[in-house]
Amino acid sequence: MKKLISMLGCIIIAVSMYGQRINGQSMTPTETEGILQVALSMTNNAEVSFDGFDGNTADMLQPDYFTMQGAKAVFTGADGEYSFFYNTNDKVISVARNNAVYPDVLWVIGGGFGHPKAGKANTGWQLDAPHAMQAKKIGEDVYELTMYLESGFDFLSKSHNDWDASHNLAGNKMDPFPVDEFELNFYVDPATGNSHFCRDFMAGKNFSTGVYTVRFDLAAGKCVFCKDGVSPDDFTVSRKINGVDGKFTTVVKGDNQKSVNYQYWDMNLAQGQNMDFEGFSNLHLMVQPEYFTNIRGQYVFNAPTGEYRIWFIIEDKAIYCERLDKTTFDDGVLVITGEGFIHPVKNGTLCDNLRAAWGYELPSDYVFCVNKGNGIHETYLYLEPAFYFAGYEGKDSWNRKAGNDNYTITGDIAALRDTEGNPNFCLDWLKREDFVPGTYRITFDTNNNTANFERVNMAEVNGVHDDGTTSINAVNVGYLEKEIESIYTVSGIKVNSGDNLPKGIYIIRYTQG
């Protein structure tokens, strides 16, 4: 008898530990400590019962999936099979539709976000619910999720809950708003200045911690973080160059049917004119330096006066230029095509749409060198060890004008060049391991048939310049001009001044070298 009583006591204790029920179904422990789970078949607009939970039901639920009608909770998600997760520490319930992927849901994966009623972030960078969350479909290609965001949050919206980069439906498809409070994530190599676009959404300089209802509007190309009266209708994606809206097009590359979305502008540009880019961010991580230079915060056009097309690759955030009114070598044009080279600001990661392939179908496959005058042509390319290209007399032409067999290679790769008579600029494959991938300024001298390859640091090349040639670290200090004495070290600049300068970033003009 004593043994039976003891066994019954154990059973009562076990039941009381997990006595939470939803629609009469008991929740059971998961592999994650403190998380209970139950699978339920749900119907839109059906009442849901919650038994055995502490506190007010409304304080546990995700507002995207439930509405309260008095004391009753009504499910507002689509019909289907769902998992409910109860966090016993935070006393909140999360919902995820089983085996669901885009277009039925949009997955949110990353760090610094969590259940809106928890007031803290989930465990970061997990693929499965409840740590990853699902945005509910509310319209055609429109999704919504209410969540708590903490300082330093960083997340991707994806079609699937996996690490496949091709499933990203985030910054490659949508611009974040409000601007300055939210921004896109770029990784920049501090040693080289090369970068790649990560596609994540992250906190901007004016972000404040709190609960946001995030509208993922893939149809309109915008992701709006709504709080304190902010509405998705307040924002429209708009990019302008010199006050002109760009046109949209999709280019499909032949054999593999690779499809890339672009915005483009056809315009007459004068060498040295100021350029106004509106609706772009991080331009220094997008532009080709042979075409544009940042002089004290103002971008200036570098190439000869003429008619140009400016391409903007929407998903990869890169800008290319090509000449429209001059089309042949005799007109002063030299066009490169080949493989193994990328937009000069990039670093080779997440750059599939920017990696050149032989031909002229995609703007990233060919490069119009800038005519510097007197038979000199110049471009900047990020070169990978297997680069392989030549210069041709114009777009769509296969009449080779500059290659390994008729040009002398000088500069940083001279000792690594192929010497077996290959007509294209390339490395000796036995010496590829000695090559340093990176951005090279390539200067073609058609007078003496030389091609000089100079490795450059893109932080300097695409940084702020004082006179168009010399890179400086700069930001506006207003109209203050002040002579100060400073000590320059490897780690930075220490200012010795009797005046206490306000915090900020300054244009520093060096004297005496």
KOLDONU-525587 format. One record per atom (N, C-alpha, C, CB): x negated, z negated, y; residue in one letter. Coordinates in steps of 0.2 Angstrom, whole numbers, plus 5000, padded with zeros to 4 digits. Glycine has a CB too. Example, Ala and Ser with C-alpha at 12.3 -4.5 7.8 and 13.67 -1.06 7.14 Angstrom:
<nodes>
493449614972A
493849614978A
493449614984A
494349554978A
493649654989S
493249644995S
493649615000S
493049714997S
</nodes>
This chain:
<nodes>
499650004994M
500050005000M
499650005006M
500549945000M
499049965006K
498649965012K
498350025013K
498149905011K
498150065008K
497850125008K
498250175011K
497550155001K
498950175009L
499450225012L
499550215019L
500050215008L
499650155022I
499750135029I
499150165033I
499750055030I
498550155030S
497950175034S
497950255034S
497250155030S
498150285029M
498150365030M
498750385034M
498350385023M
499250345035L
499750365039L
499550355047L
500450325038L
499150305048G
498850285054G
498450345057G
498550225054G
498050375052C
497650425054C
498050485056C
497150445048C
498550505052I
498950555054I
499250555060I
499450565048I
499550495062I
499850485069I
499350495074I
500150415069I
498750465073I
498250475079I
498050545080I
497650435077I
497950585074A
497850655074A
498350695078A
497750685068A
498950685077V
499550715080V
499550705087V
500150705077V
499450635089S
499450615096S
498950645100S
499450545097S
498350665097M
497750695101M
497950765103M
497150695097M
498350805099Y
498550875101Y
499250875100Y
498150925096Y
499650845105G
500350845105G
500650895110G
500550775106G
500250935113Q
500450985118Q
500751045114Q
499851005122Q
501351065116R
501751115113R
502051165119R
502351085109R
501951225117I
502251275122I
502751315118I
501751325125I
503451315120N
503951345117N
504051315109N
503851425116N
503851255109G
503951225103G
503351235098G
504551245099G
502851275100Q
502251285096Q
501651245098Q
502051355096Q
501351205093S
500851155094S
500151195096S
500751115088S
499851165101M
499151195102M
498651165098M
498951185110M
498151205096T
497551185092T
496951195095T
497651225085T
496451155093P
495751155096P
495451225095P
495251105094P
495051245100T
494551305099T
493851285098T
494651355106T
493451335098E
492751315097E
492451285103E
492351375095E
492751295109T
492551265115T
492851195116T
492751305121T
492451145117E
492651075117E
493151075124E
492051025118E
493651035122G
494151025128G
494651085129G
493751015134G
494651135125I
495051195126I
495551195120I
494651255127I
496151195121L
496651205116L
496951275117L
497251145116L
497251295111Q
497551365111Q
498151375107Q
496951415109Q
498551415109V
499151435105V
499351515106V
499751395106V
499551545101A
499651615102A
500451625102A
499351665096A
500751665107L
501451665107L
501651735109L
501751615113L
502251755106S
502551815108S
502951805115S
502951855103S
502851845120M
503151825126M
503551885129M
502651805132M
504151865132T
504551915135T
504651905143T
505251915132T
504551955146N
504651955154N
505251915156N
504552015157N
505251875161N
505851835164N
506151785159N
506351885166N
505751765154A
506051715149A
505751645151A
505851735142A
506251595150E
506051525152E
505551505146E
506651485152E
505051465149V
504551435144V
504551365144V
503851465146V
504551335139S
504551255138S
503851235137S
505051235133S
503651175141F
503051145140F
503151065138F
502551155147F
502851045133D
503050975130D
502350945129D
503450975124D
502350875131G
501750835129G
501150845134G
501450855122G
501250875140F
500750885145F
500850835150F
500750955148F
500250815153D
500250765158D
500450795165D
499650725159D
500750765169G
500850785176G
501350845177G
500250815179G
501450875183N
501950925185N
501750985182N
501950925192N
502251025179T
502151085175T
501851135180T
502751115172T
502151135186A
501951185191A
501151185193A
502351185197A
500951125192D
500251115194D
499751135189D
500051035196D
499951155183M
499551185178M
499551255177M
499851155171M
500051295180L
500151365178L
499751415183L
500851375178L
499651475181Q
499351525185Q
499951555188Q
498951575181Q
499951555195P
500551585199P
500651665197P
500451575206P
500151695195D
500251765193D
500751775187D
499551805192D
500751725183Y
501151735177Y
501751695176Y
500651725171Y
501851655181F
502451605181F
502751595188F
502251535178F
503351585188T
503751565194T
504151505192T
504151625197T
504251455196M
504651395195M
505351405198M
504251335198M
505851395194Q
506551395196Q
506751325195Q
506951455192Q
506651285200G
506851215199G
506251185195G
507551205197G
506451155190A
506051125185A
505851165179A
506351055182A
506151225179K
506051275174K
505451325176K
506651315172K
505051335171A
504451385172A
504751455168A
503851365168A
504651505172V
504851575170V
504251615169V
505451605174V
504151655164F
503651695163F
503751765166F
503551705155F
503251785170T
503351845174T
502851905172T
503151835181T
502451895166G
502051945164G
502451995160G
501451915159G
502052045157A
502352095153A
502552075146A
501952165153A
503052105143D
503152085136D
502552095132D
503752125133D
502452055127G
501852065123G
501551995120G
501252095127G
501052005116E
500751945113E
500251915117E
500451965106E
500251845118Y
499751815123Y
499451755119Y
500151795129Y
498851735122S
498551675120S
498651625127S
497851685118S
498851565125F
498851515131F
498351465129F
499551475131F
497951445134F
497351405134F
497451345138F
496651435136F
497451285136Y
497451225140Y
496851185140Y
498051175136Y
496551175146N
495951145148N
496151065148N
495651165154N
495951025143T
496150955143T
495850915149T
496050925137T
495250945151N
494950905157N
495250915164N
494150925157N
495350985165D
495551005171D
496351005172D
495351075173D
496650995166K
497450995165K
497751055168K
497650935169K
497451115166V
497751185168V
497851225162V
497251215174V
498251275163I
498451325157I
498251395160I
499151315155I
497851425156S
497751495157S
498051545152S
496951505157S
498151605154V
498551655150V
498151715149V
499251665153V
498051745143A
497751805142A
498151845137A
497051805140A
498251915138R
498651955134R
498151975128R
498952015138R
498351965122N
497951985116N
497752055116N
498251955110N
497052065115N
496852135114N
496952185119N
497052155107N
497152155125A
497352205130A
496752235134A
497752165135A
496752295136V
496252325140V
496552365145V
495752375136V
496252395150Y
496452445155Y
496752505152Y
495852465160Y
497352525154P
497652505160P
498252455160P
498052565163P
498252415154D
498752365154D
498552305158D
498852345147D
497852285158V
497652235162V
496952255165V
497552165158V
496652215169L
496052225172L
495652155171L
496052235180L
495052155167W
494652095166W
494252075172W
494252105159W
494152015173V
493751985178V
493251945174V
494151945183V
492551965175I
492051935171I
491451925176I
491751985166I
491251865176G
490651845181G
490551765182G
490751875188G
490451745188G
490351675189G
490551655196G
489551655188G
490751595196G
490951565203G
491651575204G
490551595208G
492051585199F
492751585200F
493151545194F
493051665200F
493751525195G
494151485190G
494851485192G
493851415190G
495151445188H
495951435188H
496051415195H
496151385182H
496551435198P
496751415205P
496951345206P
497251465208P
497151315201K
497351245201K
496851195199K
498051235197K
496251225196A
495751175194A
495251155200A
495351215189A
495251205205G
494751185211G
494051185209G
494951125213G
493851225204K
493151235202K
493051295197K
492951165198K
492451315196A
492351375193A
492351365185A
491651405195A
492551425182N
492451425174N
491751425173N
492851485172N
491551425166T
490951435164T
490751505165T
490851415156T
490151525168G
490051595170G
489851635165G
489551585176G
489951705167W
489751765163W
489851755155W
488951765164W
490551735154Q
490751735147Q
491251795146Q
491151675145Q
491351825140L
491751885139L
492451865137L
491451925134L
492551805135D
493251795132D
493551745137D
493151765125D
494251755136A
494651705140A
494651635136A
495451725140A
494751585140P
494951575147P
494351585152P
495351515148P
493751585150H
493151595155H
493251655159H
492551585152H
493351715155A
493451775158A
494251775160A
493251835154A
494451815165M
495151805166M
495451875167M
495251775173M
496151885166Q
496451945167Q
496851955173Q
496951955160Q
496752005177A
497252025182A
497852055180A
496852065188A
498452035182K
499052065180K
499252135183K
499652015181K
499452175179K
499652245182K
500252235186K
499752295177K
500252255192I
500952245197I
501152315199I
500752205202I
500752365198G
500952435200G
500552485197G
500952445208G
500552545198E
500152605195E
499452595198E
500452675197E
499052575193D
498352565195D
498252505200D
497952625198D
498652465200V
498652405205V
498652335201V
499152405211V
498252295202Y
498252225198Y
498152175203Y
497652235193Y
498252115201E
498252055205E
498051995201E
498952045209E
497651945204L
497451885201L
497351835206L
496751895196L
497651775205T
497451725210T
496951675206T
498151685211T
496451655210M
495851615207M
495551585213M
495451665204M
495251525210Y
494751485215Y
494151525215Y
494751415212Y
493851525221L
493151555222L
492751505226L
493251625226L
492151495223E
491651455226E
491151495229E
491351405221E
490751455233S
490151495237S
489651525232S
489851445242S
489451585233G
489051615228G
489351645222G
488551565226G
490051655222F
490351685217F
490051765216F
491151685218F
490151785210D
489951855209D
490251875203D
489151855208D
490651935203F
491051955197F
491152025197F
491651915197F
491252055191L
491452125190L
492252125188L
491052155185L
492552175190S
493152195186S
493052255182S
493752205192S
493352245176K
493152295170K
493752315166K
492652265166K
493752375163S
494252395159S
494252355152S
494252465158S
493752335150H
493652295144H
493252235145H
493352345138H
493352185141N
492952125141N
492352135137N
493352065139N
491852175139D
491252185136D
490652195141D
491252245131D
490052215139W
489552225144W
489352295145W
488852195141W
489852345143D
489752415143D
489852435151D
490252455139D
489252455154A
489252475161A
489752525163A
488652495164A
489952575158S
490452625159S
491152595160S
490352675153S
491252535158H
491852505159H
491952465165H
492052455153H
491452475170N
491552435176N
492052475180N
490852435180N
492552435183L
493052465188L
493052415194L
493752465185L
492452415197A
492352365202A
492152395208A
491852305200A
491552375211G
491252405217G
491152475217G
490652375219G
491152505211N
491052575210N
491652615211N
490752595203N
492252575211K
492852605212K
493252585218K
493352595206K
493052525221M
493452495226M
492952465231M
493952435223M
493152465238D
492752435243D
493152365244D
492752475249D
492752305245P
493052245246P
493252235254P
492552185244P
493752195255F
493952175261F
494252105261F
494552225264F
494252065267P
493952085273P
493152095273P
494152035278P
492952135277V
492252155278V
491852085281V
492052215282V
491252075279D
490852015281D
491051955277D
490952005288D
491651945275E
491851895270E
491651905263E
492551875271E
491751975261F
491551995255F
491152055255F
492252005251F
490752065250E
490252125250E
490152145243E
489652105254E
489752205242L
489552225236L
488852205235L
489552305236L
488652205228N
488052175226N
487552225225N
488152125220N
486952225228F
486452275227F
485852225225F
486252315233F
485452245219Y
484852215218Y
484252255221Y
484752215210Y
483852215225V
483252245228V
482652215225V
483352245236V
482252255223D
481552235221D
481152215227D
481152285216D
480952145227P
480652125233P
479952155234P
480552055233P
479652175228A
478952205228A
478952275231A
478652195221A
479452315229T
479452385231T
479952415235T
479552425224T
480552375236G
481052395241G
481552435237G
480852425247G
481452455231N
481852495227N
482452455225N
481552535221N
483052485223S
483652455222S
484052485217S
484052435228S
484552445215H
485152485211H
485752445213H
485052485204H
486352485213F
486952455215F
487252425208F
487452515217F
487352355209C
487652315203C
488352325202C
487452245204C
488752345207R
489452355206R
489852295207R
489652385200R
489552235207D
489852165208D
490152155215D
489452115206D
490752115215F
490952085221F
490652025222F
491752085221F
490452005228M
490151945229M
490351915236M
489351945229M
490151855238A
490251825244A
489851855250A
490151745244A
490151865255G
489851885261G
489651835266G
490251935265G
489351845271K
489051795276K
489651755279K
488651835281K
490251775279N
490751735282N
491251705277N
491151775288N
491051705271F
491551685266F
491651605266F
491251705259F
492251585264S
492351515264S
492751505257S
492851495270S
492551445254T
492751425248T
493551415248T
492351365245T
493851435242G
494551425242G
494951465237G
494851435249G
495551465237V
496051495232V
496251565236V
496651455230V
496051615232Y
496251685235Y
496651725229Y
495651725236Y
497151765232T
497551805228T
497151875229T
498251815230T
496851905224V
496451965224V
496852025222V
495751955220V
496952075226R
497252135225R
496752185223R
497752155231R
496752205217F
496352255214F
496752325215F
496052245207F
496652365220D
497052425221D
496552485219D
497352425228D
496552505213L
496152565211L
496352625214L
496052565203L
497052625215A
497352685217A
497152705225A
498152685217A
497052645228A
496852655236A
496152645237A
497252605240A
495752625231G
495052615232G
494852555236G
494752675235G
495252505235K
495052445239K
495252375235K
495452435245K
494852325236C
494952265233C
495052215239C
494352245228C
495652185239V
495752145245V
495852065243V
496352165249V
495452025246F
495451955245F
495951915250F
494751925245F
496551895248C
497051875252C
497051795252C
497751905250C
497051775258K
497051705260K
497251695267K
496451665258K
497651645269D
497751625276D
498051685280D
497151605280D
498551715277G
498951765280G
498651835279G
498951755287G
498051845276V
497851915275V
498251945270V
497051905272V
498352015271S
498852055267S
498452115265S
499452075271S
498552145259P
498252205257P
498352265261P
498452215250P
498952255265D
499152315269D
498752315276D
499852305271D
498352265277D
497952265283D
497352305283D
497752185284D
497152335277F
496552365276F
496652435273F
496052325272F
496252485275T
496252555273T
495452575272T
496652605277T
495352605266V
494652625265V
494552685270V
494552645258V
494052685274S
493852735279S
493152745280S
494252725286S
492852805279R
492152815280R
492152875285R
491752825274R
491752865290K
491652915295K
490952925297K
492052905302K
490752985298I
490052995301I
490153035308I
489653045296I
489853005313N
489953035320N
490653045321N
489553095320N
491152995319G
491852995321G
492253035317G
491853015328G
491953075312V
492353125308V
492453095301V
491953185307V
493053095298D
493253075291D
492953125286D
494053075290D
492753105281G
492453145276G
492953175271G
491953105271G
492853225268K
493353255263K
493153235256K
493253335264K
493553235252F
493453205245F
493453265240F
494053155243F
493053265235T
492953315230T
492753275223T
492553375232T
492853305218T
492553285211T
492253345209T
493153265206T
491553335207V
491153385204V
491053375197V
490453395208V
491253425193V
491153425185V
490553465183V
491853445182V
490153435180K
489553465177K
489653495170K
488953425177K
489553565170G
489653605164G
489653575157G
489253655164G
489153575154D
489153565147D
489353495144D
488453575144D
489153445148N
489453375146N
490053355149N
488853325146N
490253395154Q
490853375158Q
490853315161Q
491453375153Q
490253305164K
490053245168K
490453255175K
489353235169K
490853205176S
491253205182S
491053155187S
492053195180S
490953175194V
490653135199V
491053135205V
489953145200V
491253085208N
491753085214N
491253085220N
492253025214N
491453125225Y
491053125231Y
491553125237Y
490653195231Y
491153105243Q
491453115250Q
490953155253Q
491653055253Q
491153205257Y
490653245260Y
490853265267Y
490553315256Y
490353285272W
490453305278W
490053365280W
490253245283W
490353415283D
489953475285D
489953475293D
490253545283D
489353465295M
489253455303M
488553485305M
489253385304M
488653505312N
488053525315N
487653465318N
488253575321N
487053455316L
486653405318L
486053425322L
486453365312L
485853385327A
485253405331A
484653355329A
485353395339A
484053375329Q
483553335327Q
483453285332Q
482853375326Q
483353225330G
483253165335G
483953135337G
482953185341G
484553165335Q
485153135338Q
485353065334Q
485753185337Q
485653025338N
485952965335N
486452975330N
486152915340N
486552945325M
487052945320M
487452885319M
486752965313M
488152895319D
488552845318D
488852845311D
489152845324D
488752795307F
489052785301F
489552725301F
488452775295F
490152745300E
490652695300E
490952685293E
491252715305E
491052625291G
491352605284G
490852605279G
491852655283G
490152615280F
489652605275F
489352535276F
489152665276F
489052515271S
488652455271S
488052465267S
489052395268S
487452425269N
486852435266N
486552505266N
486852405259N
486652535272L
486352605273L
485652615271L
486452625280L
485252565272H
484552565270H
484452575263H
484152505273H
484952565259L
484952565252L
485252635249L
485252505248L
485452675254M
485852735253M
485552805255M
486552735255M
485152805261V
484952865264V
484252885262V
484952855272V
484152955262Q
483552985261Q
483152975267Q
483653065259Q
482552945267P
482152935273P
481852995276P
481552895271P
481853055273E
481653115276E
482153145281E
481453165271E
482753115280Y
483353135284Y
483553085290Y
483953155280Y
483453025288F
483752975293F
483252915293F
484352945290F
483152895299T
482652835301T
483052785305T
482052855304T
482952725303N
483252665307N
482752645313N
483452605302N
482952665319I
482552645324I
482852585328I
482352705329I
482652525328R
482952465331R
483652465330R
482752475339R
483952475324G
484652465322G
485052535323G
484852415326G
484752585325Q
485152645326Q
484852705322Q
485052665334Q
485252725318Y
485052785313Y
484952845317Y
485452795307Y
484352885316V
484252945320V
484152995314V
483652935324V
484353055316F
484253115311F
483553145312F
484853165313F
483253155307N
482553175307N
482453255306N
482153145302N
482853285302A
482753355300A
482853405306A
483253375295A
482653465305P
482753515311P
483453525312P
482453585309P
483653545319T
484253555321T
484653615317T
484253575328T
485253605315G
485553655311G
486253625308G
485153675305G
486553665303E
487153645300E
486953615293E
487653705299E
487253555292Y
487053515285Y
487753495282Y
486653455287Y
487653485276R
488153445272R
487853385270R
488453485266R
488253325271I
488053255269I
488553235264I
488053205275I
488253225258W
488553205252W
488553125251W
488253235246W
489053095250F
489053025248F
489353015241F
489552985253F
488952985236I
489152975230I
489552915230I
488552975224I
490152915229I
490652855230I
490452795225I
491352875229I
490352815218E
490252765213E
489552735213E
490452795206E
489052775216D
488352745216D
488052735222D
487952805212D
488452745228K
488252725234K
487552755236K
488252645235K
487552815236A
486952855238A
487152915242A
486552875232A
486752935247I
486852985252I
486353045251I
486852965259I
486553105250Y
486053165250Y
486253215255Y
486153195243Y
485753255258C
485853305263C
485653375260C
485553285269C
485953425262E
485753495261E
485853535267E
486053515255E
485453585268R
485553635273R
486053685271R
484853665275R
486453705276L
486953755275L
486853825278L
487653735277L
486453815284D
486353875288D
485753915287D
486453865296D
485253885283K
484653905281K
484653905274K
484053875284K
484553965270T
484653955263T
484053985259T
485253995261T
483554015262T
482954045258T
482354015260T
483054125259T
481854025256F
481154005258F
480854045264F
480654025252F
481054105265D
480854135271D
481154105278D
481054215271D
481754075277D
482054035282D
481753965283D
482854035281D
481353955279G
480953885280G
481253835275G
481053865287G
481553855270V
481953815265V
481453805258V
482653835263V
481453745256L
481153735249L
481553685246L
480353715250L
481853705240V
482253665236V
481953645229V
482953705235V
482053585228I
481753555221I
482353545216I
481353495222I
482253565210T
482653545205T
482253535199T
483253595203T
482453495194G
482053475188G
482453415185G
481353455190G
482053365182E
482253305179E
481753255180E
482353325171E
481953195178G
481553135178G
481453105185G
480853155175G
481853135190F
481753105197F
482453075199F
481453155202F
482453035204I
483052995206I
483052995214I
483152925203I
483652975217H
483652965224H
483152915226H
484352935226H
482752925231P
482152885232P
482252805233P
481852905239P
482852785235V
482952715236V
483052675230V
483552705241V
483252715225K
483452685218K
482852665214K
483952725215K
483052625208N
482452605204N
482552625197N
482452535204N
483052665195G
483152695188G
483652655184G
482552685185G
483852595187T
484452555183T
485152575186T
484252485184T
485552585181L
486252605183L
486252665187L
486652545186L
485852715186C
485752775190C
485952835186C
485052775193C
486352835181D
486552895178D
486752955182D
487052885172D
487152935187N
487452995191N
486953015196N
488052965195N
486352985197L
485852995202L
485253025198L
485652935206L
485253025192R
484653055188R
484653125188R
484553025181R
484153165191A
484253235191A
484253265184A
483653265195A
484553325184A
484553375178A
484453445181A
485153365173A
484153485177W
483953555179W
484653585182W
483653595174W
484653615187G
485153655190G
485453635197G
485753645185G
485953665199Y
486253655205Y
486953635206Y
486153715209Y
487253605200E
487953585200E
488053525204E
488153575193E
487653465203L
487753405206L
487253395212L
487753345201L
487453365217P
486953355223P
486353315221P
487353325229P
486453275216S
485853235214S
485353275209S
486053175210S
485553335207D
485153375203D
484553415207D
485553425199D
484753425214Y
484253465218Y
484153425224Y
484553535219Y
483553445228V
483453415234V
483153465239V
482853355233V
483453465245F
483253505250F
482653465254F
483753525255F
482053495253C
481453465257C
481653475264C
480853495254C
481353425268V
481453435276V
480853475278V
481453365279V
480953525282N
480453575285N
480153535291N
480753645287N
479553515290K
479153475296K
478853525301K
478653425293K
478853585300G
478553635304G
477853655301G
478453605311G
477653715304N
476953735302N
476853745294N
476453695305N
477353765291G
477253775283G
477253705279G
476653805282G
477453655282I
477453585279I
478153565277I
477153535283I
478253555271H
478953525268H
478853455265H
479253575263H
479353415266E
479253345264E
479953315261E
479053305269E
479853275255T
480353245252T
480153175250T
480753285247T
480553135248Y
480453075245Y
480853065238Y
480653005249Y
480553055233L
480853045226L
480652985222L
480753115222L
481052955219Y
480852905214Y
480752945207Y
481452855213Y
480052935205L
479852975199L
479752925193L
479153005201L
480052955188E
479952915181E
479452955178E
480652925177E
479152925172P
478552955169P
478653025166P
478352905164P
479253035164A
479353105162A
479653155167A
479853095156A
479453145173F
479753185178F
479453265177F
479453165185F
479853305179Y
479653375178Y
480053425183Y
479853395170Y
479753455187F
480153485192F
479753545196F
480453445198F
480053585200A
479653635204A
480053645210A
479553695199A
479753685215G
480053705221G
480253775221G
479553695227G
480953785223Y
481153855223Y
481353875229Y
481753855218Y
481453945230E
481553975237E
482253965240E
481454045236E
482753925236G
483353915239G
483853885233G
483653975242G
484353855236K
484853835231K
485153895227K
485453795234K
485253875220D
485453925215D
484953975213D
486053965218D
484353975216S
483854015214S
483353995209S
483454035221S
483054035205W
482554015200W
481954055201W
482854035193W
481854075208N
481254105210N
480754045212N
481354155216N
480354035208R
479853975209R
479353985214R
479553945202R
479353945219K
478853945225K
478253895224K
479153945231K
478453835221A
477853785221A
477953755214A
478053735227A
477353755211G
477353725204G
476653705203G
477653765199G
476553675197N
475953655194N
475353705193N
475953615188N
475653765192D
475153825191D
474853855197D
475453875187D
475253845203N
475053885209N
474853835215N
475553935211N
474953765214Y
474853715219Y
474353665216Y
475453685221Y
473853645221T
473453595219T
473753525221T
472753605223T
473753485216I
474053415217I
473453365219I
474353385210I
473653335225T
473253285227T
473553215228T
472953305234T
473253165230G
473553095231G
473553055224G
474253105233G
474053015224D
474052955219D
474152985212D
474652915221D
474353045210I
474453065204I
473953115202I
475153085202I
473453135206A
473053195205A
472653185198A
472553195210A
472453125196A
472053115190A
472553115184A
471653055190A
473153115185L
473653115179L
474053175178L
474153055180L
473953225182R
474353285182R
474153325175R
474153335187R
474653365173D
474553405167D
474053465169D
475253435165D
473653475164T
473153525165T
473153575160T
472453495165T
473653585156E
473753635151E
474153695153E
474153595145E
474253705160G
474553765162G
475253765163G
474353815158G
475553705162N
476253695163N
476453715170N
476553625162N
476953765171P
477153785178P
477453735182P
477553845177P
477753685179N
478053635183N
477653575185N
478753615179N
477853535190F
477453475192F
477653425187F
477653455199F
477153395183C
477253345178C
476653315176C
477553385172C
476653265172L
476053225170L
475853245164L
476253145170L
475153235163D
474953245156D
475253195152D
474153235156D
475553215146W
475953165142W
475553105139W
476353195137W
474853125138L
474453065136L
474253015141L
473853105133L
474453035148K
474252985153K
474852955156K
473853025158K
475452965153R
476052935156R
476052865157R
476652955152R
475652825152E
475652755152E
475252735158E
475352725146E
474852775161D
474452755167D
474852765173D
473852795167D
475452795173F
475752815179F
476252755181F
476252875177F
476252745187V
476652685190V
477352725193V
476352655196V
477952705189P
478552735192P
478652705199P
479152715187P
478952745203G
479152715210G
479352775214G
478552675212G
479352765221T
479552815226T
478852845228T
479952785231T
478852915229Y
478352945231Y
478552995237Y
477952985225Y
478152995242R
478253045247R
477853105245R
477953015254R
478153165244I
477853225242I
477853275248I
478253255236I
477253295249T
477153335255T
476853405252T
476653305260T
477253455253F
477053525251F
476753565257F
477653565248F
476153585257D
475853625262D
475853695259D
475153595264D
476253735262T
476253805260T
475753855262T
476953835261T
475353825267N
474753865270N
474153865265N
474553825276N
474053805262N
473453805257N
473753785250N
472953755259N
474353785249N
474653775242N
474453705239N
474453835237N
474553655243T
474453585240T
475053545240T
473853555244T
475053505235A
475653455235A
475353385234A
476153465229A
475453345240N
475153275240N
475753225238N
474853265247N
475553185233F
475953135230F
475753065233F
476053135223F
476153035237E
475852965240E
476452915238E
475752965248E
476252865234R
476752805233R
476852765239R
476452765227R
477452755240V
477652715246V
478152655244V
478052765251V
478152605249N
478552545248N
479252565252N
478252485251N
479852565248M
480452585252M
480652525257M
480952595247M
480452465256A
480652415261A
480352435268A
480452345259A
479752465268E
479452485274E
479752555276E
478752495273E
479852605272V
480052665273V
480752665276V
479952715267V
481252635273N
481952625275N
482052565279N
482352635269N
481552525281G
481652475285G
481752495293G
481052425285G
481852445297V
481952455304V
481252475307V
482252395308V
481252525311H
480652555314H
480652545322H
480652625312H
480052545324D
480052535331D
480052605335D
479352495333D
479652645332D
479652715336D
479752775331D
478952725339D
480052755325G
480252805321G
479652815315G
480252875324G
479152785316T
478552785311T
478352725308T
478052825314T
478352675312T
478052605311T
478652555309T
477652575316T
478652535303S
479152485300S
479052415303S
479252485293S
479552385305I
479452315308I
480052275305I
479452305315I
480052205304N
480552165303N
480952155309N
480352095299N
481652175309A
481952165315A
482652155315A
481852235319A
482952125320V
483652115322V
483652105329V
484052055317V
484252105332N
484352105339N
484252035342N
485052125341N
483952025347V
483851965350V
484151965357V
483051945351V
484552015358G
484852015365G
484452055369G
485051945368G
484352035376Y
483952065381Y
483352025382Y
484352075387Y
483251975378L
482651925380L
482051965378L
482751865376L
481551965382E
480851985381E
480451925382E
480652055385E
480051915378K
479551855379K
478951865375K
479951785376K
478351845378E
477751855375E
477551785372E
477151875381E
477451795366I
477251735362I
476651745358I
477851715357I
476351685356E
475751695351E
475951675344E
475151645354E
475751715339S
475951705333S
475451705328S
476551755331S
475551675322I
475051685317I
475351715311I
474751615314I
475051775309Y
475351815303Y
474951795297Y
475251885305Y
475351775292T
475051765285T
475451805280T
475151685284T
475251805274V
475551845268V
476251815268V
475151835262V
476351755269S
477051725267S
477551735273S
476951655266S
477251755279G
477751765285G
477351755291G
478351725284G
477751745296I
477551735303I
477751665306I
477851795308I
477251635308K
477351565311K
477251575319K
476851515308K
477751555322V
477751565329V
477551495333V
478451585332V
477051505337N
476751445341N
477051455348N
476051435340N
477551425350S
477751435357S
478051365360S
478351485357S
477951365366G
478251305369G
479051305369G
477951295376G
479351355369D
480051365369D
480351355362D
480251425372D
480851325361N
481251325355N
481651375354N
481551255354N
481451435351L
481851495350L
482451475346L
481451555348L
483051505347P
483651495343P
483551535336P
484251525346P
483851505331K
483851545325K
484151615325K
484251505319K
483851655321G
484051725321G
483451775319G
484251745328G
483551835319I
483051885317I
482851925323I
483351925311I
482251935324Y
481951955330Y
481652025329Y
481551905334Y
481652065334I
481152125334I
480552095337I
481452185339I
480052105333I
479352085334I
478852135336I
479052035329I
478652145342R
478252195344R
477552175344R
478452235350R
477052195340Y
476352175340Y
475952205345Y
476052185333Y
475552165348T
474952195352T
474352175349T
475052165359T
473852205351Q
473152195348Q
473152205340Q
472852125350Q
473452255338G
473452275331G
473952225327G
472852255328G
</nodes>
